[in-house]
Amino acid sequence: MIAAAVAVVAALAVTVAVGLNGGDDKAGGSGNGTVAEVSAEGGNSTKAATVLDRPFTKPDLVLTDTRGQKFDLRAQTKGKPTLIYFGYTHCPDVCPLTMSNIAVAKKQLPKADQDKLQVVFVTTDPERDTSAELAKWLPAAGDPSFVGLTGDFSTIQAGALKMGIGISPAKKEKNGSVVSMHGAQVIAFSPTTDQGYVLYGEDTTVDDYAKDLPKLIKGENP
């Protein structure tokens, strides 16, 4: 499966085939995910953000957080600026880098804005990423305030696909390595509409997030 959110100008939607035992390969081709049309506002192909022509509806996901408590994604992030990312703790590079970049950018915000921003990390490897594992990993990779969610893989997969993100169960290769396919996008949800209207690819930098977060927190286009 591929993470399906194809940028007309920036081509930001990238699916990463990640070896759970190490190694990181990018894959392409056609898959089963839905495709959302997106556009880079103003024709500026240098912008990290891609504004979606048709925003995603926040998936109706009820999973388990790092405290072992049920977390209703829609209800508990309603009316809050929210960044959602699907990844896993054994990822060798892309996932921890993404969390770190967001965390560093968040620290540059005024305290009031830091408190408003919700960052949700949903595991694509729930068999190993328990609540306790996420509770240990997220503060080191990102920020203690980040929400880590785990649960049934089929539930997570269905929720991801509703946002154009393809993930698949871990697969053991002939060489013995275990590979997991997952989309590498971060999707920003507006606090005013609760719609996912902005997409970021894996190459988004700390400076990119730092520049855009003040607008995202207000529900404005970056």
C-alpha positions as YAML, in Angstrom:
chain: A
units: angstrom
residues:
- id: 1
  name: MET
  ca: [0.00, 0.00, 0.00]
- id: 2
  name: ILE
  ca: [1.13, 3.54, -0.52]
- id: 3
  name: ALA
  ca: [0.40, 6.60, 1.48]
- id: 4
  name: ALA
  ca: [-1.98, 8.33, -0.85]
- id: 5
  name: ALA
  ca: [-1.92, 12.08, -0.83]
- id: 6
  name: VAL
  ca: [-0.23, 13.11, -4.03]
- id: 7
  name: ALA
  ca: [0.98, 16.70, -4.14]
- id: 8
  name: VAL
  ca: [0.39, 18.30, -7.53]
- id: 9
  name: VAL
  ca: [3.41, 20.54, -7.22]
- id: 10
  name: ALA
  ca: [5.54, 19.37, -4.33]
- id: 11
  name: ALA
  ca: [5.03, 15.60, -4.47]
- id: 12
  name: LEU
  ca: [5.18, 15.43, -0.71]
- id: 13
  name: ALA
  ca: [3.37, 12.16, -0.13]
- id: 14
  name: VAL
  ca: [6.03, 9.53, 0.41]
- id: 15
  name: THR
  ca: [5.61, 5.97, 1.61]
- id: 16
  name: VAL
  ca: [8.49, 4.50, 3.51]
- id: 17
  name: ALA
  ca: [9.27, 0.82, 3.67]
- id: 18
  name: VAL
  ca: [10.93, 0.63, 7.03]
- id: 19
  name: GLY
  ca: [12.93, -2.37, 8.21]
- id: 20
  name: LEU
  ca: [12.09, -3.07, 11.82]
- id: 21
  name: ASN
  ca: [15.58, -4.53, 12.20]
- id: 22
  name: GLY
  ca: [17.13, -1.46, 10.61]
- id: 23
  name: GLY
  ca: [17.35, -0.17, 7.06]
- id: 24
  name: ASP
  ca: [15.03, 2.26, 5.32]
- id: 25
  name: ASP
  ca: [13.82, 1.93, 1.71]
- id: 26
  name: LYS
  ca: [11.38, 4.16, -0.14]
- id: 27
  name: ALA
  ca: [8.77, 2.46, -2.28]
- id: 28
  name: GLY
  ca: [6.43, 3.62, -5.00]
- id: 29
  name: GLY
  ca: [3.81, 2.20, -7.31]
- id: 30
  name: SER
  ca: [0.04, 1.99, -7.18]
- id: 31
  name: GLY
  ca: [-1.87, 0.87, -4.11]
- id: 32
  name: ASN
  ca: [-5.26, 0.64, -2.50]
- id: 33
  name: GLY
  ca: [-5.42, 4.00, -0.74]
- id: 34
  name: THR
  ca: [-7.79, 6.77, -1.69]
- id: 35
  name: VAL
  ca: [-6.24, 9.74, -3.45]
- id: 36
  name: ALA
  ca: [-6.86, 13.30, -2.34]
- id: 37
  name: GLU
  ca: [-6.18, 16.22, -4.62]
- id: 38
  name: VAL
  ca: [-3.87, 18.77, -3.08]
- id: 39
  name: SER
  ca: [-2.37, 22.04, -4.15]
- id: 40
  name: ALA
  ca: [0.53, 24.24, -3.12]
- id: 41
  name: GLU
  ca: [-1.08, 27.60, -2.47]
- id: 42
  name: GLY
  ca: [0.13, 30.44, -4.59]
- id: 43
  name: GLY
  ca: [2.13, 28.09, -6.79]
- id: 44
  name: ASN
  ca: [5.06, 28.23, -4.35]
- id: 45
  name: SER
  ca: [6.73, 24.85, -4.76]
- id: 46
  name: THR
  ca: [9.34, 25.69, -2.11]
- id: 47
  name: LYS
  ca: [6.79, 25.64, 0.72]
- id: 48
  name: ALA
  ca: [6.93, 22.67, 3.04]
- id: 49
  name: ALA
  ca: [3.17, 22.71, 3.56]
- id: 50
  name: THR
  ca: [0.71, 21.41, 1.00]
- id: 51
  name: VAL
  ca: [-2.85, 22.66, 1.47]
- id: 52
  name: LEU
  ca: [-5.43, 20.02, 0.64]
- id: 53
  name: ASP
  ca: [-8.19, 20.92, -1.82]
- id: 54
  name: ARG
  ca: [-10.41, 18.43, -0.02]
- id: 55
  name: PRO
  ca: [-9.57, 18.25, 3.69]
- id: 56
  name: PHE
  ca: [-9.64, 14.92, 5.49]
- id: 57
  name: THR
  ca: [-12.23, 14.20, 8.15]
- id: 58
  name: LYS
  ca: [-10.65, 13.29, 11.46]
- id: 59
  name: PRO
  ca: [-10.99, 9.50, 11.79]
- id: 60
  name: ASP
  ca: [-13.29, 8.08, 14.42]
- id: 61
  name: LEU
  ca: [-10.55, 6.28, 16.33]
- id: 62
  name: VAL
  ca: [-10.74, 5.07, 19.93]
- id: 63
  name: LEU
  ca: [-7.36, 3.69, 20.95]
- id: 64
  name: THR
  ca: [-5.23, 3.33, 24.11]
- id: 65
  name: ASP
  ca: [-2.85, 6.05, 25.29]
- id: 66
  name: THR
  ca: [0.45, 5.84, 27.17]
- id: 67
  name: ARG
  ca: [-1.36, 5.60, 30.52]
- id: 68
  name: GLY
  ca: [-3.38, 2.62, 29.39]
- id: 69
  name: GLN
  ca: [-6.51, 4.76, 29.14]
- id: 70
  name: LYS
  ca: [-8.96, 4.89, 26.24]
- id: 71
  name: PHE
  ca: [-8.38, 7.88, 23.98]
- id: 72
  name: ASP
  ca: [-11.17, 9.07, 21.67]
- id: 73
  name: LEU
  ca: [-9.30, 10.92, 18.94]
- id: 74
  name: ARG
  ca: [-12.23, 12.99, 17.72]
- id: 75
  name: ALA
  ca: [-13.60, 13.89, 21.13]
- id: 76
  name: GLN
  ca: [-10.30, 14.58, 22.88]
- id: 77
  name: THR
  ca: [-8.78, 16.71, 20.12]
- id: 78
  name: LYS
  ca: [-11.98, 18.54, 19.18]
- id: 79
  name: GLY
  ca: [-11.40, 22.26, 18.72]
- id: 80
  name: LYS
  ca: [-7.64, 21.89, 19.17]
- id: 81
  name: PRO
  ca: [-4.87, 22.42, 16.60]
- id: 82
  name: THR
  ca: [-3.69, 18.85, 16.07]
- id: 83
  name: LEU
  ca: [-0.83, 17.19, 14.20]
- id: 84
  name: ILE
  ca: [-1.28, 13.47, 13.53]
- id: 85
  name: TYR
  ca: [1.49, 11.09, 12.48]
- id: 86
  name: PHE
  ca: [1.54, 7.31, 12.00]
- id: 87
  name: GLY
  ca: [4.85, 5.61, 12.79]
- id: 88
  name: TYR
  ca: [6.55, 3.24, 15.22]
- id: 89
  name: THR
  ca: [9.18, 3.27, 17.94]
- id: 90
  name: HIS
  ca: [11.63, 0.88, 16.25]
- id: 91
  name: CYS
  ca: [11.89, 3.14, 13.20]
- id: 92
  name: PRO
  ca: [15.60, 3.84, 12.62]
- id: 93
  name: ASP
  ca: [15.31, 7.39, 11.35]
- id: 94
  name: VAL
  ca: [12.18, 8.95, 9.82]
- id: 95
  name: CYS
  ca: [9.83, 8.61, 12.79]
- id: 96
  name: PRO
  ca: [12.15, 9.89, 15.54]
- id: 97
  name: LEU
  ca: [13.38, 12.70, 13.29]
- id: 98
  name: THR
  ca: [9.83, 13.81, 12.56]
- id: 99
  name: MET
  ca: [8.91, 13.83, 16.24]
- id: 100
  name: SER
  ca: [12.10, 15.66, 17.14]
- id: 101
  name: ASN
  ca: [11.59, 18.34, 14.49]
- id: 102
  name: ILE
  ca: [8.06, 19.03, 15.70]
- id: 103
  name: ALA
  ca: [9.18, 19.09, 19.34]
- id: 104
  name: VAL
  ca: [11.98, 21.57, 18.70]
- id: 105
  name: ALA
  ca: [9.67, 23.83, 16.68]
- id: 106
  name: LYS
  ca: [7.00, 23.64, 19.36]
- id: 107
  name: LYS
  ca: [9.43, 24.89, 22.02]
- id: 108
  name: GLN
  ca: [9.85, 28.09, 20.00]
- id: 109
  name: LEU
  ca: [6.18, 28.95, 20.46]
- id: 110
  name: PRO
  ca: [4.83, 31.14, 23.26]
- id: 111
  name: LYS
  ca: [3.80, 29.02, 26.24]
- id: 112
  name: ALA
  ca: [0.10, 29.61, 25.60]
- id: 113
  name: ASP
  ca: [0.41, 28.28, 22.06]
- id: 114
  name: GLN
  ca: [2.49, 25.31, 23.21]
- id: 115
  name: ASP
  ca: [-0.35, 24.35, 25.53]
- id: 116
  name: LYS
  ca: [-2.89, 24.52, 22.69]
- id: 117
  name: LEU
  ca: [-1.01, 22.31, 20.24]
- id: 118
  name: GLN
  ca: [-1.82, 18.59, 20.22]
- id: 119
  name: VAL
  ca: [0.66, 16.17, 18.64]
- id: 120
  name: VAL
  ca: [-0.65, 12.62, 18.24]
- id: 121
  name: PHE
  ca: [1.62, 9.69, 17.37]
- id: 122
  name: VAL
  ca: [-0.28, 6.56, 16.35]
- id: 123
  name: THR
  ca: [1.80, 3.40, 16.18]
- id: 124
  name: THR
  ca: [1.83, 1.25, 13.07]
- id: 125
  name: ASP
  ca: [3.47, -1.58, 15.04]
- id: 126
  name: PRO
  ca: [1.04, -2.15, 17.92]
- id: 127
  name: GLU
  ca: [2.29, -5.68, 18.59]
- id: 128
  name: ARG
  ca: [5.52, -4.23, 19.99]
- id: 129
  name: ASP
  ca: [4.47, -0.66, 20.72]
- id: 130
  name: THR
  ca: [2.56, -1.09, 23.94]
- id: 131
  name: SER
  ca: [1.39, 1.84, 26.05]
- id: 132
  name: ALA
  ca: [4.48, 1.43, 28.23]
- id: 133
  name: GLU
  ca: [6.81, 1.38, 25.24]
- id: 134
  name: LEU
  ca: [5.27, 4.54, 23.79]
- id: 135
  name: ALA
  ca: [5.49, 6.20, 27.21]
- id: 136
  name: LYS
  ca: [9.26, 5.59, 27.26]
- id: 137
  name: TRP
  ca: [9.93, 6.48, 23.63]
- id: 138
  name: LEU
  ca: [7.92, 9.65, 23.02]
- id: 139
  name: PRO
  ca: [9.57, 11.90, 25.64]
- id: 140
  name: ALA
  ca: [13.01, 10.95, 24.30]
- id: 141
  name: ALA
  ca: [12.10, 11.16, 20.62]
- id: 142
  name: GLY
  ca: [9.84, 14.18, 20.89]
- id: 143
  name: ASP
  ca: [8.07, 15.74, 23.86]
- id: 144
  name: PRO
  ca: [6.40, 14.39, 27.04]
- id: 145
  name: SER
  ca: [3.18, 16.15, 26.05]
- id: 146
  name: PHE
  ca: [2.85, 14.20, 22.79]
- id: 147
  name: VAL
  ca: [-0.02, 11.72, 22.79]
- id: 148
  name: GLY
  ca: [0.98, 8.14, 21.96]
- id: 149
  name: LEU
  ca: [-1.72, 5.72, 20.84]
- id: 150
  name: THR
  ca: [-1.79, 1.98, 20.31]
- id: 151
  name: GLY
  ca: [-4.49, -0.62, 19.73]
- id: 152
  name: ASP
  ca: [-5.75, -3.18, 17.26]
- id: 153
  name: PHE
  ca: [-3.81, -3.04, 13.97]
- id: 154
  name: SER
  ca: [-6.88, -3.32, 11.74]
- id: 155
  name: THR
  ca: [-8.49, -0.39, 13.55]
- id: 156
  name: ILE
  ca: [-5.35, 1.72, 13.17]
- id: 157
  name: GLN
  ca: [-5.00, 0.76, 9.50]
- id: 158
  name: ALA
  ca: [-8.61, 1.74, 8.74]
- id: 159
  name: GLY
  ca: [-8.17, 5.09, 10.51]
- id: 160
  name: ALA
  ca: [-4.97, 5.84, 8.61]
- id: 161
  name: LEU
  ca: [-6.55, 5.03, 5.26]
- id: 162
  name: LYS
  ca: [-9.33, 7.54, 5.92]
- id: 163
  name: MET
  ca: [-6.59, 10.17, 5.90]
- id: 164
  name: GLY
  ca: [-4.98, 8.82, 2.74]
- id: 165
  name: ILE
  ca: [-2.17, 7.12, 4.64]
- id: 166
  name: GLY
  ca: [-1.41, 3.51, 3.79]
- id: 167
  name: ILE
  ca: [0.12, 1.13, 6.31]
- id: 168
  name: SER
  ca: [0.49, -2.63, 6.24]
- id: 169
  name: PRO
  ca: [1.32, -5.33, 8.79]
- id: 170
  name: ALA
  ca: [4.95, -6.13, 9.47]
- id: 171
  name: LYS
  ca: [6.31, -8.66, 6.99]
- id: 172
  name: LYS
  ca: [9.32, -10.91, 7.35]
- id: 173
  name: GLU
  ca: [11.63, -10.80, 4.34]
- id: 174
  name: LYS
  ca: [13.68, -13.70, 2.95]
- id: 175
  name: ASN
  ca: [16.81, -12.28, 4.57]
- id: 176
  name: GLY
  ca: [15.14, -12.44, 7.97]
- id: 177
  name: SER
  ca: [14.50, -8.73, 8.38]
- id: 178
  name: VAL
  ca: [11.02, -7.50, 9.28]
- id: 179
  name: VAL
  ca: [9.65, -4.71, 7.11]
- id: 180
  name: SER
  ca: [6.70, -2.42, 7.76]
- id: 181
  name: MET
  ca: [5.17, -0.12, 5.15]
- id: 182
  name: HIS
  ca: [3.85, 3.18, 6.45]
- id: 183
  name: GLY
  ca: [3.17, 6.66, 5.18]
- id: 184
  name: ALA
  ca: [5.52, 9.39, 6.31]
- id: 185
  name: GLN
  ca: [3.12, 12.34, 6.27]
- id: 186
  name: VAL
  ca: [2.12, 14.63, 9.09]
- id: 187
  name: ILE
  ca: [-1.42, 15.96, 8.73]
- id: 188
  name: ALA
  ca: [-2.49, 19.16, 10.47]
- id: 189
  name: PHE
  ca: [-6.09, 19.49, 11.66]
- id: 190
  name: SER
  ca: [-7.70, 22.89, 12.09]
- id: 191
  name: PRO
  ca: [-9.03, 23.92, 15.52]
- id: 192
  name: THR
  ca: [-11.92, 25.74, 13.85]
- id: 193
  name: THR
  ca: [-13.18, 22.99, 11.53]
- id: 194
  name: ASP
  ca: [-11.50, 19.82, 12.89]
- id: 195
  name: GLN
  ca: [-10.61, 19.01, 9.28]
- id: 196
  name: GLY
  ca: [-7.16, 17.83, 8.14]
- id: 197
  name: TYR
  ca: [-6.28, 20.56, 5.70]
- id: 198
  name: VAL
  ca: [-2.46, 20.68, 5.56]
- id: 199
  name: LEU
  ca: [0.05, 17.93, 4.76]
- id: 200
  name: TYR
  ca: [3.78, 17.78, 5.48]
- id: 201
  name: GLY
  ca: [6.28, 15.33, 4.00]
- id: 202
  name: GLU
  ca: [9.22, 13.65, 5.71]
- id: 203
  name: ASP
  ca: [11.67, 16.33, 4.53]
- id: 204
  name: THR
  ca: [9.94, 19.07, 6.55]
- id: 205
  name: THR
  ca: [12.50, 20.82, 8.75]
- id: 206
  name: VAL
  ca: [12.39, 22.39, 12.20]
- id: 207
  name: ASP
  ca: [12.36, 25.83, 10.57]
- id: 208
  name: ASP
  ca: [9.45, 24.82, 8.34]
- id: 209
  name: TYR
  ca: [7.37, 23.76, 11.33]
- id: 210
  name: ALA
  ca: [8.44, 26.77, 13.39]
- id: 211
  name: LYS
  ca: [7.28, 29.08, 10.61]
- id: 212
  name: ASP
  ca: [3.92, 27.38, 10.11]
- id: 213
  name: LEU
  ca: [2.84, 26.36, 13.62]
- id: 214
  name: PRO
  ca: [1.62, 29.84, 14.70]
- id: 215
  name: LYS
  ca: [-0.77, 29.88, 11.73]
- id: 216
  name: LEU
  ca: [-1.85, 26.27, 12.17]
- id: 217
  name: ILE
  ca: [-2.72, 26.97, 15.80]
- id: 218
  name: LYS
  ca: [-5.07, 29.71, 14.62]
- id: 219
  name: GLY
  ca: [-6.57, 27.49, 11.93]
- id: 220
  name: GLU
  ca: [-5.03, 29.57, 9.15]
- id: 221
  name: ASN
  ca: [-3.35, 28.33, 5.96]
- id: 222
  name: PRO
  ca: [0.44, 28.40, 6.21]
...
